[in-house]
């Protein structure tokens, strides 16, 4: 298993991490690992934009959009 070391962590930031970890009932190490895991589950912005760019394109008129909204609201 690998290790990551964070250098130059000021006392205030360390204290905030300690308090948050304590509030979660865990250690600073586990708390930071959880933050990293959550961050890595989120797609990178560039990847997200690339994925959106490859979605099919639709060209709806305003009337078609309004009709779909009305239909969804049960007003058709």
C-alpha positions in Angstrom: 0.0 0.0 0.0 1.3 3.5 -0.8 1.5 6.6 1.3 0.9 10.2 0.6 2.4 12.9 2.8 1.0 16.5 2.9 3.7 19.0 3.7 3.3 22.6 4.9 0.0 22.1 6.5 -0.6 25.0 8.8 -1.9 24.6 12.3 -5.3 26.1 11.7 -6.0 23.8 8.7 -4.8 20.8 10.7 -7.1 21.7 13.6 -10.0 22.1 11.2 -9.3 18.6 9.8 -9.0 17.2 13.3 -12.3 18.7 14.3 -14.1 17.4 11.2 -12.7 13.9 11.6 -13.7 13.9 15.2 -17.2 15.0 14.3 -17.4 12.0 11.9 -16.0 9.7 14.5 -12.9 8.9 12.5 -9.2 9.7 12.3 -7.7 12.5 10.2 -6.1 9.9 8.0 -9.5 8.1 7.3 -11.2 11.5 6.9 -8.7 12.6 4.2 -8.9 9.3 2.5 -12.7 9.7 2.3 -12.3 13.2 0.8 -9.9 11.8 -1.8 -12.2 8.9 -2.7 -15.2 11.3 -3.1 -13.2 13.6 -5.3 -12.0 10.8 -7.5 -15.6 9.6 -8.1 -16.5 13.0 -9.6 -15.6 13.2 -13.3 -13.0 15.7 -14.2 -14.4 18.9 -15.7 -12.7 18.3 -19.0 -14.0 14.7 -19.2 -17.5 15.9 -18.3 -17.4 18.6 -21.0 -16.1 16.0 -23.6 -18.9 13.6 -22.6 -21.5 16.4 -23.1 -20.0 17.4 -26.4 -20.7 13.8 -27.7 -24.3 13.7 -26.6 -26.9 13.7 -29.5 -28.0 17.1 -30.6 -31.6 18.1 -30.7 -33.2 21.0 -32.4 -36.6 21.7 -30.8 -38.7 24.8 -31.5 -40.0 27.0 -28.7 -43.5 25.7 -29.4 -42.4 22.0 -29.1 -40.6 22.8 -25.8 -43.7 24.7 -24.5 -46.0 21.8 -25.5 -43.7 19.3 -23.8 -43.7 21.4 -20.6 -47.5 21.8 -20.7 -47.9 18.0 -21.3 -45.7 17.3 -18.3 -47.8 19.6 -16.2 -50.9 17.8 -17.4 -52.2 20.9 -19.4 -52.2 19.4 -22.9 
